[in-house]
Amino acid sequence: MVGFKGKAFYVRSVFDRISSRYDLMNKVMSLGFDGVWRRKAAQLCGVSSGGLCLDVCTGSGMLALELAKLVRPGGRVYALDFSPRMLSTAYSRISKTPYSGLVELVEGDALNLPFKDSVFDCTTAAFCLRNVEDLKVALREMVRVTKQGGRVVVLDLSKPSNKVYRKLNEIYLKAVVPVLGKIIVGESDPYAYMHSSLIKFPVKRELAEIMSRAGLDGIKYYEFNLEMISIHVGVKKI
Ligand SMILES: C[S@@+](CC[C@H](N)C(=O)[O-])C[C@H]1O[C@@H](n2cnc3c(N)ncnc32)[C@H](O)[C@@H]1O
């Protein structure tokens, strides 16, 4: 795929570079919690056997795999990303599992999804809406491809309201995570970017309001690990 410019070009090349160490780094910096958050996000999609799901910005496919466990038998999960190397990592992971026949990997852009309107029972995005060029467009696209009454689920970093947690979060993201990135992945910049991207990212009610304006109802959010992580869930308006 060609034609990415600006932030998208930068983000795509970063993920292409760090793909082989991405999962290990996730495990270490989340202290092993990342699997728990993705499992929870999948459960909040409200899908079951036969369901049709889309995971945008799937990366190494971990959330897509959690969704596949819920929709079998008879369901299907489309897992989309614009980084060919992240998709190769996803392929290596998923092809070794019993769910490989259920997951279809798609190279594509979250801002211009290659799917018709109102086809998916749920659409998810984990740890990626901070990285896209235009959050509102990404959410509108997720809503567009979701069926009326289907859910859109967003898992991402958050900003604790509690002052002590907020300070801890800041120290962890600014001082610890970039060092871990240097040791584990060989690069600190992409991990220093986590903190700077979070500063500009709307969280809690602000994100809920943007989701509502994108066409979702009944938005709820759940927070985990000292409010450092959140899952927002909304239902496409009927
Ligand atoms: C931090 S990773 C998250 C991956 C995965 N969702 C997870 O839970 O680990 C962000 C992913 O979003 C992808 N991405 C960022 N912007 C994108 C866009 N506009 N279209 C498609 N993929 C995008 C990157 O290539 C990367 O794989």
The ligand as a Gaussian input file, in Angstrom:
#p B3LYP/6-31G(d) Opt

LIG

0 1
 C       -0.203000       0.444000      19.408000
 S       -0.634000      -0.593000      18.071000
 C       -2.061000      -1.412000      18.702000
 C       -2.255000      -2.761000      18.080000
 C       -3.343000      -3.613000      18.666000
 N       -4.649000      -3.041000      18.491000
 C       -3.097000      -3.980000      20.107000
 O       -4.030000      -3.990000      20.875000
 O       -1.950000      -4.291000      20.434000
 C       -1.319000       0.513000      16.890000
 C       -1.566000      -0.142000      15.555000
 O       -2.377000       0.740000      14.786000
 C       -1.942000       0.684000      13.450000
 N       -2.438000       1.910000      12.807000
 C       -2.211000       3.190000      13.171000
 N       -2.867000       4.041000      12.357000
 C       -3.539000       3.270000      11.452000
 C       -4.399000       3.562000      10.360000
 N       -4.695000       4.820000      10.007000
 N       -4.906000       2.522000       9.670000
 C       -4.613000       1.251000       9.981000
 N       -3.783000       0.911000      10.993000
 C       -3.263000       1.911000      11.733000
 C       -0.433000       0.541000      13.546000
 O        0.139000       0.010000      12.369000
 C       -0.309000      -0.407000      14.741000
 O       -0.273000      -1.751000      14.347000

